[in-house]
Amino acid sequence: MNETFDILVIGGGINGAGIVRDASGRNLKVCLVEKNTVGSATSSWSTKLIHGGLRYLENYEFRLVRESLKEREVIKKIASDITTPIPFIIPYQKSLRPKWLIKLGLFLYDNLGGKMTIPKSSTINIKNEFPNILKDQYKTGFQYYDLQIDDKKLVELNVKDAEKKGATIIENREVIRANRNKNVWDIILDDNTLLKTKILINAAGPWINDTLTKVLKQNSKKSIRLVKGSHIITKSLYRQKKAFTLQNEDSRIIFVIPYKDEYSLIGTTETEVFSPENPKIDNSEIDYLINSVNKYFIKQISGDDVVSSYSGIRPLIEDFKEASKVTRDYVFDLNEDNSQAPLLNIYGGKLTTYRKLAENVILTLKNHIDVDSNDSWTADHKL
Ligand SMILES: Cc1cc2nc3c(=O)[nH]c(=O)nc-3n(C[C@H](O)[C@H](O)[C@H](O)COP(=O)(O)OP(=O)(O)OC[C@H]3O[C@@H](n4cnc5c(N)ncnc54)[C@H](O)[C@@H]3O)c2cc1C
């Protein structure tokens, strides 16, 4: 390829996909390189929710929750074919979070994001709504809504639209080397293809720092924590199209979510790991998830009920807190030393905030690209 791209993105997860869609819609020459197929890593191993993140309110992450709630509304509009609003029930348990705290959290959740088309929260009688599902001691519940999404499809739709708008999408090719010059990066793929780009974006998810130090040979200014999250899948534990948010003694929460008509998706765990490669569930995670369910449900499950499982790695920004409290927000590291072509590293993030993240990437690069950063368009164009 002889052309020089304006932007080349390493990594076809949701963040890379969102960035190439946004940039190609602004008439920039964009290329995405993904070492496997798009959406095949972290972005398809998620809990598959577009959510405000009720739990993050406890960590005072109001900015993130507000942005996520607003994005939930946008994604409901632009990706209506692959999203479904779904009620979540928090069974009240006296020894855990007090009623006033849950109600305060839900009040903020209902209001922080502004005007919503998603139903507001309410208090429910569990015995009436879920007879013979939860144990007798769970009588009161709190109901709120979030969106269920086909996470992989979300990546694919973004990439398809980018391609339609002229982006070059290269799958099954790994970026293995790069040379940084004054105005241009030389990017070398594993089949020796040479690509040239004015700006390089590293959106390699859990591989971000490996890519930065081993492939791009640049210093990493930020540390990340790799936190594995696993899910188990069982035959449906109940018929209603409602999900449960189960509180645990360790303050963590576990979701039980209806999945593909006849299954329940149960997750997630948080275990620190040291490599992003081939994450797999281990026995202690299976036990943890099973115990959480058995504490609440009348029907008791065991390892024999697990029909499938999957694990993903959260690339979280190191802020030296316990795994469940580490921020899920995203952070940019723009390396724009004047004597060299710019590099933007994308740390953290969520499926939910990918579109806004992409918009903010364009804003961050405004001194290097010829676009009007006020010309944001992705919130109004269906995927
Ligand atoms: C268990 C779990 C549950 C989650 N649940 C939710 C949820 O319900 N809702 C939500 O909003 N968020 C959720 N998240 C967060 C969300 O899934 C991630 O933030 C998001 O998917 C990360 O996307 P990404 O594009 O950064 O990374 P990835 O999807 O991992 O993409 C990075 C890509 O880079 C590629 N790559 C790496 N190195 C190279 C190279 N040298 N050359 C070419 N390609 C390369 C990889 O192959 C990979 O495909 C969850 C995360 C986990 C782990």
The ligand as an ORCA input file, in Angstrom:
! r2SCAN-3c Opt
* xyz 0 1
  C     -15.449    -10.025     32.274
  C     -15.737     -8.690     31.700
  C     -17.027     -8.192     31.699
  C     -17.295     -6.957     31.149
  N     -18.585     -6.522     31.071
  C     -18.872     -5.326     30.539
  C     -20.223     -4.920     30.378
  O     -21.166     -5.655     30.656
  N     -20.446     -3.684     29.875
  C     -19.442     -2.842     29.512
  O     -19.722     -1.709     29.108
  N     -18.138     -3.221     29.585
  C     -17.840     -4.454     30.080
  N     -16.544     -4.879     30.157
  C     -15.486     -4.002     29.653
  C     -15.345     -4.122     28.139
  O     -15.580     -5.435     27.708
  C     -13.932     -3.711     27.729
  O     -13.624     -2.456     28.289
  C     -13.793     -3.561     26.219
  O     -14.288     -4.700     25.552
  C     -12.333     -3.365     25.857
  O     -12.261     -3.171     24.472
  P     -10.876     -2.924     23.792
  O     -11.163     -2.522     22.388
  O     -10.070     -1.988     24.618
  O     -10.107     -4.335     23.907
  P     -10.256     -5.701     23.098
  O     -11.662     -6.038     22.792
  O      -9.451     -6.718     23.835
  O      -9.536     -5.372     21.722
  C      -8.137     -5.217     21.603
  C      -7.741     -5.915     20.320
  O      -6.378     -5.625     20.018
  C      -5.889     -6.721     19.281
  N      -4.424     -6.609     19.261
  C      -3.594     -6.621     20.339
  N      -2.312     -6.475     19.946
  C      -2.322     -6.362     18.575
  C      -1.323     -6.205     17.586
  N      -0.023     -6.095     17.898
  N      -1.687     -6.149     16.275
  C      -3.003     -6.231     15.911
  N      -3.990     -6.397     16.831
  C      -3.670     -6.450     18.134
  C      -6.433     -7.918     20.029
  O      -6.447     -9.070     19.238
  C      -7.834     -7.434     20.408
  O      -8.837     -7.898     19.511
  C     -16.240     -6.154     30.641
  C     -14.939     -6.656     30.626
  C     -14.693     -7.929     31.125
  C     -13.311     -8.468     31.048
*
